[in-house]
Amino acid sequence: MASVLLSLLLLLGPAVPQETHTGPYSLSFFYTGLSRPRDGFPSFQATAYLNDQDFFHYDSEDRKAIPRYPWSQMEGIEDWEKESELQKAREDIFMVTLKDIMDYYKDKEGSHTFQGMFGCELQSNKSSGAFWRYAYDGRNFIEFNKEIPAWVPQDPAALNTKQKWEAEEVYVLRAKAYLEEECPAMLRGYLQYGKTYLDRQGTPLPVSYVLLPRSELRKKGDLRLAQGASG
């Protein structure tokens, strides 16, 4: 598991930074895993956003990162085959973590959910915010604090997750670098293609969000989480 996590972190390489002077602009990812998939709800799905605009969607049925309009019309904005492979790796880690939590609580009955979100924000070309947190069945589970840096458990089962994700110091350092350097660099790269479009859409939602309770999960392709205060 540790080697897989390291490989995943090493795939999160920075794009070439470019100058932008306005904003704010945000890049965010929202994941949901279900122990019992049902019609319209795959076992795993992920949606990426630039500001509050859908950027691409991935799920365990198609297993492809599919860009949304207008990003699908912008040649060269992303290597979608490489992005698909990255999302497959994230899916594997995500679903293993969900199983670990269920095993800890002996949650063998019913359907259970694991949600995650992470992202960053730029204002006048400078990083102005970042977050990375997870929830189990709508309850806060674990969150990354880049100032310590460390994964901070918010649930008894998260102590096991913390141990796995901090098995070696490099994992923590890579997570910190991703939020502070690599995510903003990717966002700057995407802005070279879509800044004009994002500017026309107006002011984006704040970079912080809350995870929805399990009962409020939406259908495939619409995973936007409720806006809220950062915790």
N, C-alpha and C positions, 0 to 999 in steps of 0.2 A: 504493500500500500504506500509506504514511504517513497519508494523509488518512482511509483506512478505519480505521486503528488509533485515530486521534484521535476519530473519530466513535463508535467503540466505547467508548472511555474516557469520553466525555461522556455516554453512555447510563447509566453506572454512577452514577446520582444517589442521594444519601442519603435514607433514610426519616426521618420525624420521630422523634427520639429520645424514649424513654420511660424511666421509672425501673424498674430491676430491682435486687434486692438480694441475690440468691443466685447459684448457679451451681456450677461453670462451665457455660457454654453455648457451643456452637460452630456456625458456619455454614461449610460447606466444599463445594467443587465438584471433581469428578473427571472428566477428559476422556480419551478414547482415540480416536485416528485410525489407520485401517488403510489401507495402500496397496492391498491386495487384499482387499476385503470377501468374506466367505463366509457360508454359512448360519448364522444365529444371531449373526453378528458384522457389523453395518453398518459402513460406512466411517467413520462418526463417531458417537459417543454421549457423552452427558454425564449425570451424576447429581449432584444436590445433596442435601446432608444437613443436618439440624438435629440436633446431637449425633450419635449414630450411627443416627438414624432417617431413612429415605428421605424426601425432601421433594418432589422432582419428577424426572422423567426426560425426556430429549430424545434423539432419534437422527435420522440422515440419511434414514431411511425414512419415518417419520411427520412429521418436521419440525414437531413441536408439543411444547411444554413441558407435560407431563401430570403433574398433582399426584398424589401417593400418598395413600392413606388414613392418618391421618384428615384430612390437610391439604386434600384434595379436598372435604371437607364444611364447610370454614370459609370462608364467603362474605366476600370483601373482603381476604383475606390477601395476594393478589397479582393483578395484571392479567396473566392468563396469555397473552393475545394479544401484549402488549408483551414478555413474557418469551420467547415463542417467536421474535419478531423479533430479540431480543438474542442468543439462542442461534444463530440462523441466521448472524448477523454473526460470532460467535465461531467457528462451524464454518468459515466461509470463510477466516478468518485462520489457523486451526489447520491446515487442509489445505494451504494455500499454504506454510506453514512446513515441513510434512512433505515436500512436493515439493522445496523449496529444499535441505533436508538430503540427500535422496536424490540430487539433482543434484550436490551437493558431493562425495559419496562415490561417485558413479556407481553407485548401488545400483539397477540396473535389473532384477535377478533376484530372485525370491523375494518374500515379504511382509515389510513393515516397519511398525513401530508408532511412534507419537508419543503420549506421555502427558503430561498436565498436571494440576496440582492447586493450588488456592489457597483460602485461607479465614482465618477469624479466630475468636477466643475472647473471651468476657466472663467476668469474675469480679467479683461485687459491683458490677455496672454499669460496670466499668472494663475497657478492653482489656488482655488478659493474654497475648496471643500472636497471631501471624499468620505465614503462609507463602505462597510462590508459586514453584513450581518445575516443571521439565519434564524428560522423559527420552526418549531415542531408543533403540529396541530394548533397553529395560531398563537402559540406561546413563545416568547423570546427564548432562544436557545444558546447562541454564542455570537460574539461580536469581536471584530478585530480592532484593537486600539493601537494606532500607528505611532502614538507618542511614547508608549512604554518600551518597545513594541511587544505585543503579545495578544493571543486569543483569550478573551475574557468570558468564562462560562457564566451562563445565566440560568442554567438548568443542571440538576445532578448528573444526568447522562452526558452532559457536555464536557465533563472532566475527562472522560475517555477520549472524546474527540480532540480535545486540547492536547492530550499526550501524543496522539497520532500526528497531529498537524504541527507539533513542535518537537518531533522526534530528533531533529537536527536543527541547529541555529539557522542554517541557510534557508530553511522553509519560511521562518519568520521574517528574515531579512528580505527575501524575495517578495513576500506579501506587502511589506512596507514600501519596497521600491516600486511595486506595481501601482499602488495607490498614489504615491507621491511623484513618480516619474513616468512610468510606462503608460498608464491610463491617460494622463494629460497629453503625452506625446502622440498617442493614437488619436485622441480627440483633435489635436491640432492638424494631424494629417487628414482626417475626415473633413475638417473645415475647409481645406483647400478645394474640395469638390462641392460641398453643400452649404457653405456659409451664407451665400446669397439667398438660398431657399429658406434656411432657418431664420434669417433676419426678417423675411416676409411674414413668418408665422407669429411674430410678436414675442413677448417675454415668456421664457420657459417656466415650468414648475420648478420650485426649489429642489435642491439635490437630495433632500432627506425625505424618506417615506416610511410608512408603517406597513407591516405585513398583515394581510387580510386573514380573518378567521377561516377555518376550513369550509364553513357553510357558505362563505361568500366567494369561493373560487369561481372564476368565469370559464367560459368554454374555450376550446382550442383556438389559438390565434388572438386572444384578447386577455392578456395576463397583466394588464396595468394594475399596479397596487395602489391602495388609497394613499393620498397625500397626507403627510403628518409631520410631526416634529421629530428631529433626530434625538435618539436616546443616548 
